[in-house]
Amino acid sequence: MKKLVLIAAMLLISATFSFGKNADKTYTGEVMDSQCAKMGNHDAGYKRTGTTTPKDCAQACVKSGGKYVLYDSATKTAYELDDQDKAKDLAGQKVKVEGTLNHATKTIHVAKIEAAP
């Protein structure tokens, strides 16, 4: 009887974990720095950093302490990207990010990131 209860408990626990996992989804937007994403554009960043392109602005702002984020202009929402190295080369570009969103921290665990067509 104890074995049966133990097996049932293990099945219940494994079912809970499998249903609780978030599946990877695809998110689209622009790779921006966290400071400019708060304002929804690079206008102030251009003035502050002396840059003229979204890529240069984002990279300069990250060097001064910001983080790379995915900015969705349609919803005006920024999601921090957990893999900053993957985002660096795509700074200032429209991208597709495949990953899992942590809703509590608004952070995307990046599985794959690529330039959007």
Biopython code that builds the backbone (N, CA, C, O; Angstrom):
import numpy as np
from Bio.PDB.StructureBuilder import StructureBuilder

atoms = [
    (1, "MET", "N", (0.821, -1.193, 0.000)),
    (1, "MET", "CA", (0.000, 0.000, 0.000)),
    (1, "MET", "C", (0.872, 1.267, 0.000)),
    (1, "MET", "O", (0.566, 2.251, -0.674)),
    (2, "LYS", "N", (1.962, 1.214, 0.774)),
    (2, "LYS", "CA", (2.851, 2.374, 0.837)),
    (2, "LYS", "C", (3.463, 2.665, -0.537)),
    (2, "LYS", "O", (3.603, 3.823, -0.930)),
    (3, "LYS", "N", (3.828, 1.589, -1.267)),
    (3, "LYS", "CA", (4.391, 1.774, -2.605)),
    (3, "LYS", "C", (3.390, 2.445, -3.529)),
    (3, "LYS", "O", (3.756, 3.314, -4.320)),
    (4, "LEU", "N", (2.137, 2.048, -3.433)),
    (4, "LEU", "CA", (1.092, 2.618, -4.283)),
    (4, "LEU", "C", (0.902, 4.102, -3.995)),
    (4, "LEU", "O", (0.755, 4.904, -4.917)),
    (5, "VAL", "N", (0.904, 4.462, -2.734)),
    (5, "VAL", "CA", (0.767, 5.874, -2.347)),
    (5, "VAL", "C", (1.978, 6.668, -2.815)),
    (5, "VAL", "O", (1.840, 7.790, -3.303)),
    (6, "LEU", "N", (3.159, 6.090, -2.666)),
    (6, "LEU", "CA", (4.387, 6.759, -3.094)),
    (6, "LEU", "C", (4.393, 6.969, -4.608)),
    (6, "LEU", "O", (4.758, 8.044, -5.082)),
    (7, "ILE", "N", (3.996, 5.962, -5.356)),
    (7, "ILE", "CA", (3.945, 6.078, -6.819)),
    (7, "ILE", "C", (2.916, 7.128, -7.234)),
    (7, "ILE", "O", (3.175, 7.933, -8.129)),
    (8, "ALA", "N", (1.761, 7.121, -6.593)),
    (8, "ALA", "CA", (0.723, 8.106, -6.907)),
    (8, "ALA", "C", (1.218, 9.520, -6.608)),
    (8, "ALA", "O", (0.962, 10.444, -7.380)),
    (9, "ALA", "N", (1.916, 9.687, -5.507)),
    (9, "ALA", "CA", (2.447, 11.002, -5.145)),
    (9, "ALA", "C", (3.487, 11.468, -6.158)),
    (9, "ALA", "O", (3.507, 12.639, -6.538)),
    (10, "MET", "N", (4.350, 10.554, -6.597)),
    (10, "MET", "CA", (5.368, 10.913, -7.584)),
    (10, "MET", "C", (4.735, 11.298, -8.914)),
    (10, "MET", "O", (5.179, 12.246, -9.561)),
    (11, "LEU", "N", (3.718, 10.580, -9.320)),
    (11, "LEU", "CA", (3.023, 10.919, -10.570)),
    (11, "LEU", "C", (2.354, 12.285, -10.469)),
    (11, "LEU", "O", (2.376, 13.069, -11.418)),
    (12, "LEU", "N", (1.770, 12.555, -9.332)),
    (12, "LEU", "CA", (1.109, 13.851, -9.127)),
    (12, "LEU", "C", (2.123, 14.989, -9.178)),
    (12, "LEU", "O", (1.872, 16.029, -9.787)),
    (13, "ILE", "N", (3.253, 14.787, -8.543)),
    (13, "ILE", "CA", (4.296, 15.823, -8.536)),
    (13, "ILE", "C", (4.837, 16.045, -9.945)),
    (13, "ILE", "O", (4.983, 17.191, -10.371)),
    (14, "SER", "N", (5.135, 14.978, -10.671)),
    (14, "SER", "CA", (5.671, 15.153, -12.026)),
    (14, "SER", "C", (4.644, 15.784, -12.958)),
    (14, "SER", "O", (5.008, 16.562, -13.840)),
    (15, "ALA", "N", (3.370, 15.460, -12.776)),
    (15, "ALA", "CA", (2.327, 16.085, -13.596)),
    (15, "ALA", "C", (2.235, 17.570, -13.295)),
    (15, "ALA", "O", (2.039, 18.376, -14.205)),
    (16, "THR", "N", (2.374, 17.938, -12.034)),
    (16, "THR", "CA", (2.319, 19.345, -11.648)),
    (16, "THR", "C", (3.448, 20.124, -12.309)),
    (16, "THR", "O", (3.231, 21.221, -12.823)),
    (17, "PHE", "N", (4.659, 19.556, -12.297)),
    (17, "PHE", "CA", (5.784, 20.254, -12.910)),
    (17, "PHE", "C", (5.645, 20.340, -14.418)),
    (17, "PHE", "O", (6.002, 21.365, -14.999)),
    (18, "SER", "N", (5.150, 19.326, -15.063)),
    (18, "SER", "CA", (5.038, 19.375, -16.515)),
    (18, "SER", "C", (3.958, 20.348, -16.960)),
    (18, "SER", "O", (4.113, 20.991, -17.998)),
    (19, "PHE", "N", (2.869, 20.479, -16.210)),
    (19, "PHE", "CA", (1.833, 21.438, -16.564)),
    (19, "PHE", "C", (2.239, 22.852, -16.181)),
    (19, "PHE", "O", (1.752, 23.812, -16.779)),
    (20, "GLY", "N", (3.120, 23.003, -15.198)),
    (20, "GLY", "CA", (3.523, 24.321, -14.729)),
    (20, "GLY", "C", (4.591, 24.972, -15.583)),
    (20, "GLY", "O", (4.849, 26.166, -15.435)),
    (21, "LYS", "N", (5.223, 24.211, -16.480)),
    (21, "LYS", "CA", (6.288, 24.776, -17.316)),
    (21, "LYS", "C", (5.697, 25.695, -18.370)),
    (21, "LYS", "O", (4.643, 25.422, -18.944)),
    (22, "ASN", "N", (6.393, 26.774, -18.605)),
    (22, "ASN", "CA", (6.008, 27.674, -19.690)),
    (22, "ASN", "C", (6.693, 27.195, -20.963)),
    (22, "ASN", "O", (7.892, 26.918, -20.964)),
    (23, "ALA", "N", (5.945, 27.101, -22.020)),
    (23, "ALA", "CA", (6.523, 26.733, -23.306)),
    (23, "ALA", "C", (7.177, 27.954, -23.931)),
    (23, "ALA", "O", (6.769, 29.088, -23.679)),
    (24, "ASP", "N", (8.199, 27.713, -24.749)),
    (24, "ASP", "CA", (8.823, 28.823, -25.469)),
    (24, "ASP", "C", (7.802, 29.467, -26.389)),
    (24, "ASP", "O", (6.997, 28.786, -27.025)),
    (25, "LYS", "N", (7.848, 30.781, -26.447)),
    (25, "LYS", "CA", (6.997, 31.552, -27.353)),
    (25, "LYS", "C", (7.891, 32.472, -28.159)),
    (25, "LYS", "O", (9.073, 32.630, -27.853)),
    (26, "THR", "N", (7.320, 33.078, -29.190)),
    (26, "THR", "CA", (8.068, 34.030, -30.006)),
    (26, "THR", "C", (7.569, 35.438, -29.696)),
    (26, "THR", "O", (6.367, 35.706, -29.719)),
    (27, "TYR", "N", (8.503, 36.318, -29.409)),
    (27, "TYR", "CA", (8.207, 37.717, -29.112)),
    (27, "TYR", "C", (8.911, 38.567, -30.159)),
    (27, "TYR", "O", (10.005, 38.221, -30.605)),
    (28, "THR", "N", (8.303, 39.658, -30.550)),
    (28, "THR", "CA", (8.916, 40.546, -31.543)),
    (28, "THR", "C", (9.025, 41.951, -30.971)),
    (28, "THR", "O", (8.254, 42.344, -30.095)),
    (29, "GLY", "N", (9.979, 42.685, -31.474)),
    (29, "GLY", "CA", (10.175, 44.061, -31.042)),
    (29, "GLY", "C", (11.564, 44.518, -31.434)),
    (29, "GLY", "O", (12.199, 43.934, -32.312)),
    (30, "GLU", "N", (12.028, 45.563, -30.781)),
    (30, "GLU", "CA", (13.354, 46.117, -31.046)),
    (30, "GLU", "C", (14.243, 45.882, -29.844)),
    (30, "GLU", "O", (13.813, 46.038, -28.701)),
    (31, "VAL", "N", (15.489, 45.506, -30.105)),
    (31, "VAL", "CA", (16.457, 45.416, -29.027)),
    (31, "VAL", "C", (16.883, 46.845, -28.702)),
    (31, "VAL", "O", (17.517, 47.520, -29.513)),
    (32, "MET", "N", (16.525, 47.290, -27.504)),
    (32, "MET", "CA", (16.857, 48.638, -27.026)),
    (32, "MET", "C", (17.590, 48.511, -25.699)),
    (32, "MET", "O", (17.725, 47.420, -25.145)),
    (33, "ASP", "N", (18.050, 49.629, -25.210)),
    (33, "ASP", "CA", (18.589, 49.679, -23.861)),
    (33, "ASP", "C", (17.445, 50.018, -22.905)),
    (33, "ASP", "O", (16.447, 50.615, -23.308)),
    (34, "SER", "N", (17.593, 49.641, -21.666)),
    (34, "SER", "CA", (16.516, 49.823, -20.694)),
    (34, "SER", "C", (16.163, 51.291, -20.458)),
    (34, "SER", "O", (14.999, 51.606, -20.208)),
    (35, "GLN", "N", (17.146, 52.198, -20.533)),
    (35, "GLN", "CA", (16.851, 53.616, -20.303)),
    (35, "GLN", "C", (15.960, 54.189, -21.411)),
    (35, "GLN", "O", (14.958, 54.841, -21.119)),
    (36, "CYS", "N", (16.311, 53.955, -22.656)),
    (36, "CYS", "CA", (15.522, 54.487, -23.772)),
    (36, "CYS", "C", (14.165, 53.795, -23.874)),
    (36, "CYS", "O", (13.178, 54.412, -24.275)),
    (37, "ALA", "N", (14.117, 52.519, -23.512)),
    (37, "ALA", "CA", (12.847, 51.797, -23.561)),
    (37, "ALA", "C", (11.829, 52.406, -22.593)),
    (37, "ALA", "O", (10.629, 52.393, -22.870)),
    (38, "LYS", "N", (12.291, 52.931, -21.477)),
    (38, "LYS", "CA", (11.364, 53.575, -20.530)),
    (38, "LYS", "C", (10.674, 54.770, -21.173)),
    (38, "LYS", "O", (9.530, 55.085, -20.843)),
    (39, "MET", "N", (11.377, 55.438, -22.099)),
    (39, "MET", "CA", (10.806, 56.600, -22.783)),
    (39, "MET", "C", (10.138, 56.221, -24.103)),
    (39, "MET", "O", (9.398, 57.017, -24.680)),
    (40, "GLY", "N", (10.402, 55.005, -24.578)),
    (40, "GLY", "CA", (9.790, 54.541, -25.817)),
    (40, "GLY", "C", (10.505, 54.970, -27.082)),
    (40, "GLY", "O", (10.020, 54.715, -28.185)),
    (41, "ASN", "N", (11.664, 55.627, -26.937)),
    (41, "ASN", "CA", (12.443, 56.032, -28.111)),
    (41, "ASN", "C", (13.863, 56.387, -27.685)),
    (41, "ASN", "O", (14.190, 56.392, -26.498)),
    (42, "HIS", "N", (14.689, 56.681, -28.670)),
    (42, "HIS", "CA", (16.101, 57.002, -28.410)),
    (42, "HIS", "C", (16.379, 58.500, -28.379)),
    (42, "HIS", "O", (17.537, 58.893, -28.242)),
    (43, "ASP", "N", (15.379, 59.337, -28.499)),
    (43, "ASP", "CA", (15.617, 60.782, -28.643)),
    (43, "ASP", "C", (16.525, 61.347, -27.554)),
    (43, "ASP", "O", (17.516, 62.006, -27.868)),
    (44, "ALA", "N", (16.214, 61.107, -26.298)),
    (44, "ALA", "CA", (17.038, 61.629, -25.207)),
    (44, "ALA", "C", (18.397, 60.930, -25.181)),
    (44, "ALA", "O", (19.413, 61.541, -24.849)),
    (45, "GLY", "N", (18.403, 59.653, -25.531)),
    (45, "GLY", "CA", (19.656, 58.904, -25.556)),
    (45, "GLY", "C", (20.629, 59.437, -26.581)),
    (45, "GLY", "O", (21.833, 59.485, -26.332)),
    (46, "TYR", "N", (20.111, 59.842, -27.748)),
    (46, "TYR", "CA", (20.990, 60.422, -28.770)),
    (46, "TYR", "C", (21.692, 61.663, -28.225)),
    (46, "TYR", "O", (22.893, 61.846, -28.420)),
    (47, "LYS", "N", (20.931, 62.505, -27.545)),
    (47, "LYS", "CA", (21.518, 63.738, -27.007)),
    (47, "LYS", "C", (22.524, 63.436, -25.906)),
    (47, "LYS", "O", (23.598, 64.035, -25.847)),
    (48, "ARG", "N", (22.168, 62.506, -25.041)),
    (48, "ARG", "CA", (23.017, 62.192, -23.894)),
    (48, "ARG", "C", (24.310, 61.494, -24.306)),
    (48, "ARG", "O", (25.366, 61.743, -23.725)),
    (49, "THR", "N", (24.223, 60.613, -25.315)),
    (49, "THR", "CA", (25.392, 59.817, -25.696)),
    (49, "THR", "C", (26.147, 60.370, -26.900)),
    (49, "THR", "O", (27.255, 59.921, -27.195)),
    (50, "GLY", "N", (25.559, 61.339, -27.596)),
    (50, "GLY", "CA", (26.202, 61.885, -28.788)),
    (50, "GLY", "C", (26.185, 60.919, -29.961)),
    (50, "GLY", "O", (27.040, 60.991, -30.843)),
    (51, "THR", "N", (25.211, 60.013, -29.972)),
    (51, "THR", "CA", (25.106, 59.033, -31.054)),
    (51, "THR", "C", (23.967, 59.422, -31.989)),
    (51, "THR", "O", (23.162, 60.302, -31.684)),
    (52, "THR", "N", (23.919, 58.739, -33.146)),
    (52, "THR", "CA", (22.880, 59.077, -34.125)),
    (52, "THR", "C", (22.102, 57.872, -34.642)),
    (52, "THR", "O", (21.170, 58.036, -35.430)),
    (53, "THR", "N", (22.468, 56.657, -34.211)),
    (53, "THR", "CA", (21.742, 55.468, -34.660)),
    (53, "THR", "C", (21.233, 54.694, -33.443)),
    (53, "THR", "O", (21.836, 54.750, -32.371)),
    (54, "PRO", "N", (20.132, 53.977, -33.609)),
    (54, "PRO", "CA", (19.622, 53.170, -32.494)),
    (54, "PRO", "C", (20.656, 52.184, -31.943)),
    (54, "PRO", "O", (20.752, 51.994, -30.731)),
    (55, "LYS", "N", (21.434, 51.555, -32.840)),
    (55, "LYS", "CA", (22.449, 50.596, -32.384)),
    (55, "LYS", "C", (23.501, 51.272, -31.523)),
    (55, "LYS", "O", (23.811, 50.798, -30.430)),
    (56, "ASP", "N", (24.053, 52.384, -32.013)),
    (56, "ASP", "CA", (25.090, 53.090, -31.253)),
    (56, "ASP", "C", (24.549, 53.605, -29.924)),
    (56, "ASP", "O", (25.234, 53.547, -28.903)),
    (57, "CYS", "N", (23.322, 54.106, -29.944)),
    (57, "CYS", "CA", (22.697, 54.621, -28.729)),
    (57, "CYS", "C", (22.521, 53.506, -27.700)),
    (57, "CYS", "O", (22.898, 53.660, -26.538)),
    (58, "ALA", "N", (21.947, 52.382, -28.134)),
    (58, "ALA", "CA", (21.714, 51.271, -27.213)),
    (58, "ALA", "C", (23.025, 50.751, -26.633)),
    (58, "ALA", "O", (23.109, 50.484, -25.434)),
    (59, "GLN", "N", (24.040, 50.605, -27.468)),
    (59, "GLN", "CA", (25.315, 50.101, -26.975)),
    (59, "GLN", "C", (25.967, 51.081, -25.997)),
    (59, "GLN", "O", (26.553, 50.661, -24.999)),
    (60, "ALA", "N", (25.869, 52.380, -26.278)),
    (60, "ALA", "CA", (26.437, 53.378, -25.372)),
    (60, "ALA", "C", (25.693, 53.384, -24.040)),
    (60, "ALA", "O", (26.311, 53.486, -22.980)),
    (61, "CYS", "N", (24.377, 53.274, -24.095)),
    (61, "CYS", "CA", (23.589, 53.279, -22.853)),
    (61, "CYS", "C", (23.848, 52.032, -22.023)),
    (61, "CYS", "O", (23.852, 52.098, -20.794)),
    (62, "VAL", "N", (24.065, 50.895, -22.678)),
    (62, "VAL", "CA", (24.379, 49.669, -21.942)),
    (62, "VAL", "C", (25.758, 49.792, -21.303)),
    (62, "VAL", "O", (25.967, 49.327, -20.183)),
    (63, "LYS", "N", (26.692, 50.412, -22.005)),
    (63, "LYS", "CA", (28.024, 50.619, -21.421)),
    (63, "LYS", "C", (27.946, 51.483, -20.168)),
    (63, "LYS", "O", (28.771, 51.351, -19.264)),
    (64, "SER", "N", (26.946, 52.372, -20.118)),
    (64, "SER", "CA", (26.820, 53.254, -18.954)),
    (64, "SER", "C", (25.888, 52.671, -17.882)),
    (64, "SER", "O", (25.452, 53.385, -16.979)),
    (65, "GLY", "N", (25.586, 51.370, -17.988)),
    (65, "GLY", "CA", (24.836, 50.729, -16.908)),
    (65, "GLY", "C", (23.471, 50.172, -17.265)),
    (65, "GLY", "O", (22.822, 49.545, -16.428)),
    (66, "GLY", "N", (23.025, 50.391, -18.490)),
    (66, "GLY", "CA", (21.723, 49.861, -18.882)),
    (66, "GLY", "C", (21.785, 48.383, -19.215)),
    (66, "GLY", "O", (22.851, 47.768, -19.185)),
    (67, "LYS", "N", (20.644, 47.830, -19.527)),
    (67, "LYS", "CA", (20.529, 46.427, -19.947)),
    (67, "LYS", "C", (19.843, 46.390, -21.302)),
    (67, "LYS", "O", (19.049, 47.271, -21.631)),
    (68, "TYR", "N", (20.156, 45.361, -22.089)),
    (68, "TYR", "CA", (19.431, 45.159, -23.343)),
    (68, "TYR", "C", (18.059, 44.599, -23.016)),
    (68, "TYR", "O", (17.918, 43.688, -22.201)),
    (69, "VAL", "N", (17.048, 45.167, -23.671)),
    (69, "VAL", "CA", (15.672, 44.730, -23.489)),
    (69, "VAL", "C", (15.034, 44.545, -24.858)),
    (69, "VAL", "O", (15.528, 45.044, -25.868)),
    (70, "LEU", "N", (13.933, 43.822, -24.865)),
    (70, "LEU", "CA", (13.100, 43.743, -26.059)),
    (70, "LEU", "C", (11.975, 44.725, -25.843)),
    (70, "LEU", "O", (11.204, 44.591, -24.893)),
    (71, "TYR", "N", (11.870, 45.724, -26.726)),
    (71, "TYR", "CA", (10.835, 46.744, -26.596)),
    (71, "TYR", "C", (9.761, 46.491, -27.637)),
    (71, "TYR", "O", (10.031, 46.460, -28.837)),
    (72, "ASP", "N", (8.543, 46.312, -27.159)),
    (72, "ASP", "CA", (7.387, 46.109, -28.031)),
    (72, "ASP", "C", (6.660, 47.444, -28.126)),
    (72, "ASP", "O", (5.967, 47.839, -27.188)),
    (73, "SER", "N", (6.812, 48.141, -29.249)),
    (73, "SER", "CA", (6.222, 49.475, -29.401)),
    (73, "SER", "C", (4.699, 49.428, -29.454)),
    (73, "SER", "O", (4.047, 50.411, -29.104)),
    (74, "ALA", "N", (4.124, 48.319, -29.881)),
    (74, "ALA", "CA", (2.656, 48.208, -29.948)),
    (74, "ALA", "C", (2.036, 48.242, -28.556)),
    (74, "ALA", "O", (0.986, 48.853, -28.355)),
    (75, "THR", "N", (2.684, 47.585, -27.594)),
    (75, "THR", "CA", (2.153, 47.548, -26.224)),
    (75, "THR", "C", (2.918, 48.471, -25.283)),
    (75, "THR", "O", (2.556, 48.624, -24.116)),
    (76, "LYS", "N", (3.993, 49.090, -25.808)),
    (76, "LYS", "CA", (4.860, 49.967, -25.011)),
    (76, "LYS", "C", (5.385, 49.247, -23.774)),
    (76, "LYS", "O", (5.383, 49.780, -22.664)),
    (77, "THR", "N", (5.835, 48.012, -24.008)),
    (77, "THR", "CA", (6.332, 47.173, -22.932)),
    (77, "THR", "C", (7.764, 46.754, -23.224)),
    (77, "THR", "O", (8.118, 46.438, -24.360)),
    (78, "ALA", "N", (8.577, 46.756, -22.179)),
    (78, "ALA", "CA", (9.962, 46.299, -22.298)),
    (78, "ALA", "C", (10.136, 45.025, -21.491)),
    (78, "ALA", "O", (9.649, 44.910, -20.366)),
    (79, "TYR", "N", (10.834, 44.076, -22.082)),
    (79, "TYR", "CA", (11.145, 42.817, -21.424)),
    (79, "TYR", "C", (12.656, 42.679, -21.357)),
    (79, "TYR", "O", (13.327, 42.731, -22.388)),
    (80, "GLU", "N", (13.200, 42.505, -20.164)),
    (80, "GLU", "CA", (14.638, 42.318, -20.044)),
    (80, "GLU", "C", (15.007, 40.980, -20.689)),
    (80, "GLU", "O", (14.254, 40.010, -20.606)),
    (81, "LEU", "N", (16.151, 40.944, -21.316)),
    (81, "LEU", "CA", (16.646, 39.728, -21.956)),
    (81, "LEU", "C", (17.716, 39.125, -21.063)),
    (81, "LEU", "O", (18.690, 39.795, -20.720)),
    (82, "ASP", "N", (17.544, 37.877, -20.686)),
    (82, "ASP", "CA", (18.487, 37.273, -19.748)),
    (82, "ASP", "C", (19.859, 37.007, -20.355)),
    (82, "ASP", "O", (20.842, 36.906, -19.621)),
    (83, "ASP", "N", (19.948, 36.891, -21.667)),
    (83, "ASP", "CA", (21.231, 36.666, -22.324)),
    (83, "ASP", "C", (21.636, 37.954, -23.044)),
    (83, "ASP", "O", (21.266, 38.179, -24.197)),
    (84, "GLN", "N", (22.388, 38.777, -22.355)),
    (84, "GLN", "CA", (22.788, 40.072, -22.888)),
    (84, "GLN", "C", (23.749, 39.930, -24.071)),
    (84, "GLN", "O", (23.749, 40.778, -24.963)),
    (85, "ASP", "N", (24.560, 38.886, -24.092)),
    (85, "ASP", "CA", (25.510, 38.691, -25.195)),
    (85, "ASP", "C", (24.803, 38.433, -26.519)),
    (85, "ASP", "O", (25.226, 38.939, -27.559)),
    (86, "LYS", "N", (23.724, 37.645, -26.486)),
    (86, "LYS", "CA", (23.000, 37.351, -27.717)),
    (86, "LYS", "C", (22.338, 38.613, -28.263)),
    (86, "LYS", "O", (22.177, 38.745, -29.476)),
    (87, "ALA", "N", (21.957, 39.533, -27.397)),
    (87, "ALA", "CA", (21.260, 40.747, -27.816)),
    (87, "ALA", "C", (22.212, 41.822, -28.331)),
    (87, "ALA", "O", (21.809, 42.664, -29.134)),
    (88, "LYS", "N", (23.453, 41.809, -27.891)),
    (88, "LYS", "CA", (24.411, 42.880, -28.200)),
    (88, "LYS", "C", (24.553, 43.154, -29.693)),
    (88, "LYS", "O", (24.496, 44.308, -30.119)),
    (89, "ASP", "N", (24.735, 42.116, -30.484)),
    (89, "ASP", "CA", (24.954, 42.298, -31.924)),
    (89, "ASP", "C", (23.700, 42.755, -32.654)),
    (89, "ASP", "O", (23.785, 43.240, -33.782)),
    (90, "LEU", "N", (22.534, 42.607, -32.024)),
    (90, "LEU", "CA", (21.273, 42.990, -32.668)),
    (90, "LEU", "C", (20.706, 44.286, -32.084)),
    (90, "LEU", "O", (19.547, 44.623, -32.322)),
    (91, "ALA", "N", (21.511, 44.998, -31.333)),
    (91, "ALA", "CA", (21.061, 46.257, -30.727)),
    (91, "ALA", "C", (20.536, 47.205, -31.793)),
    (91, "ALA", "O", (21.166, 47.389, -32.834)),
    (92, "GLY", "N", (19.385, 47.805, -31.531)),
    (92, "GLY", "CA", (18.793, 48.769, -32.450)),
    (92, "GLY", "C", (18.014, 48.150, -33.592)),
    (92, "GLY", "O", (17.474, 48.879, -34.425)),
    (93, "GLN", "N", (17.937, 46.833, -33.658)),
    (93, "GLN", "CA", (17.251, 46.158, -34.761)),
    (93, "GLN", "C", (15.930, 45.548, -34.308)),
    (93, "GLN", "O", (15.721, 45.262, -33.129)),
    (94, "LYS", "N", (15.053, 45.361, -35.278)),
    (94, "LYS", "CA", (13.821, 44.611, -35.053)),
    (94, "LYS", "C", (14.205, 43.137, -35.014)),
    (94, "LYS", "O", (14.961, 42.662, -35.861)),
    (95, "VAL", "N", (13.678, 42.417, -34.026)),
    (95, "VAL", "CA", (14.067, 41.024, -33.841)),
    (95, "VAL", "C", (12.878, 40.135, -33.498)),
    (95, "VAL", "O", (11.795, 40.600, -33.144)),
    (96, "LYS", "N", (13.132, 38.833, -33.617)),
    (96, "LYS", "CA", (12.238, 37.804, -33.118)),
    (96, "LYS", "C", (13.007, 37.083, -32.023)),
    (96, "LYS", "O", (14.137, 36.644, -32.236)),
    (97, "VAL", "N", (12.396, 36.961, -30.856)),
    (97, "VAL", "CA", (13.022, 36.260, -29.744)),
    (97, "VAL", "C", (12.168, 35.054, -29.399)),
    (97, "VAL", "O", (10.968, 35.181, -29.153)),
    (98, "GLU", "N", (12.786, 33.891, -29.383)),
    (98, "GLU", "CA", (12.105, 32.699, -28.902)),
    (98, "GLU", "C", (12.595, 32.462, -27.488)),
    (98, "GLU", "O", (13.797, 32.442, -27.225)),
    (99, "GLY", "N", (11.654, 32.284, -26.586)),
    (99, "GLY", "CA", (12.043, 32.056, -25.210)),
    (99, "GLY", "C", (10.855, 31.964, -24.289)),
    (99, "GLY", "O", (9.702, 31.947, -24.721)),
    (100, "THR", "N", (11.159, 31.906, -23.019)),
    (100, "THR", "CA", (10.145, 31.777, -21.980)),
    (100, "THR", "C", (10.111, 33.059, -21.165)),
    (100, "THR", "O", (11.148, 33.540, -20.707)),
    (101, "LEU", "N", (8.930, 33.605, -20.987)),
    (101, "LEU", "CA", (8.757, 34.854, -20.238)),
    (101, "LEU", "C", (8.471, 34.563, -18.774)),
    (101, "LEU", "O", (7.573, 33.789, -18.444)),
    (102, "ASN", "N", (9.247, 35.192, -17.903)),
    (102, "ASN", "CA", (8.951, 35.178, -16.476)),
    (102, "ASN", "C", (8.086, 36.406, -16.231)),
    (102, "ASN", "O", (8.587, 37.530, -16.237)),
    (103, "HIS", "N", (6.800, 36.199, -16.018)),
    (103, "HIS", "CA", (5.868, 37.319, -15.884)),
    (103, "HIS", "C", (6.171, 38.173, -14.659)),
    (103, "HIS", "O", (5.954, 39.385, -14.687)),
    (104, "ALA", "N", (6.662, 37.573, -13.600)),
    (104, "ALA", "CA", (6.935, 38.316, -12.368)),
    (104, "ALA", "C", (8.053, 39.334, -12.553)),
    (104, "ALA", "O", (7.977, 40.442, -12.021)),
    (105, "THR", "N", (9.085, 38.970, -13.299)),
    (105, "THR", "CA", (10.226, 39.877, -13.480)),
    (105, "THR", "C", (10.260, 40.543, -14.846)),
    (105, "THR", "O", (11.125, 41.380, -15.106)),
    (106, "LYS", "N", (9.317, 40.177, -15.732)),
    (106, "LYS", "CA", (9.290, 40.673, -17.109)),
    (106, "LYS", "C", (10.625, 40.429, -17.799)),
    (106, "LYS", "O", (11.164, 41.300, -18.481)),
    (107, "THR", "N", (11.145, 39.215, -17.600)),
    (107, "THR", "CA", (12.404, 38.811, -18.200)),
    (107, "THR", "C", (12.155, 37.632, -19.127)),
    (107, "THR", "O", (11.468, 36.678, -18.763)),
    (108, "ILE", "N", (12.717, 37.704, -20.326)),
    (108, "ILE", "CA", (12.628, 36.605, -21.262)),
    (108, "ILE", "C", (13.901, 35.787, -21.182)),
    (108, "ILE", "O", (15.002, 36.315, -21.347)),
    (109, "HIS", "N", (13.744, 34.473, -20.923)),
    (109, "HIS", "CA", (14.872, 33.556, -20.992)),
    (109, "HIS", "C", (15.040, 33.237, -22.469)),
    (109, "HIS", "O", (14.216, 32.534, -23.055)),
    (110, "VAL", "N", (16.093, 33.746, -23.064)),
    (110, "VAL", "CA", (16.299, 33.681, -24.511)),
    (110, "VAL", "C", (16.810, 32.313, -24.938)),
    (110, "VAL", "O", (17.882, 31.873, -24.522)),
    (111, "ALA", "N", (16.023, 31.652, -25.776)),
    (111, "ALA", "CA", (16.483, 30.406, -26.399)),
    (111, "ALA", "C", (17.131, 30.718, -27.738)),
    (111, "ALA", "O", (18.135, 30.112, -28.113)),
    (112, "LYS", "N", (16.542, 31.676, -28.457)),
    (112, "LYS", "CA", (17.040, 32.042, -29.783)),
    (112, "LYS", "C", (16.628, 33.488, -30.072)),
    (112, "LYS", "O", (15.529, 33.915, -29.717)),
    (113, "ILE", "N", (17.513, 34.222, -30.713)),
    (113, "ILE", "CA", (17.200, 35.584, -31.114)),
    (113, "ILE", "C", (17.761, 35.796, -32.515)),
    (113, "ILE", "O", (18.889, 35.405, -32.813)),
    (114, "GLU", "N", (16.943, 36.430, -33.378)),
    (114, "GLU", "CA", (17.398, 36.688, -34.743)),
    (114, "GLU", "C", (16.730, 37.942, -35.272)),
    (114, "GLU", "O", (15.678, 38.352, -34.782)),
    (115, "ALA", "N", (17.346, 38.548, -36.275)),
    (115, "ALA", "CA", (16.785, 39.733, -36.904)),
    (115, "ALA", "C", (15.446, 39.378, -37.532)),
    (115, "ALA", "O", (15.295, 38.316, -38.135)),
    (116, "ALA", "N", (14.489, 40.263, -37.388)),
    (116, "ALA", "CA", (13.160, 40.049, -37.979)),
    (116, "ALA", "C", (13.206, 40.427, -39.452)),
    (116, "ALA", "O", (13.924, 41.350, -39.836)),
    (117, "PRO", "N", (12.444, 39.719, -40.276)),
    (117, "PRO", "CA", (12.439, 40.039, -41.710)),
    (117, "PRO", "C", (11.768, 41.375, -41.983)),
    (117, "PRO", "O", (11.678, 41.797, -43.136)),
]
sb = StructureBuilder()
sb.init_structure("model")
sb.init_model(0)
sb.init_chain("A")
sb.init_seg("    ")
for serial, (resi, resn, name, xyz) in enumerate(atoms, 1):
    if name == "N":
        sb.init_residue(resn, " ", resi, " ")
    sb.init_atom(name, np.array(xyz, "f"), 0.0, 1.0, " ", f" {name:<3s}", serial, name[0])
structure = sb.get_structure()
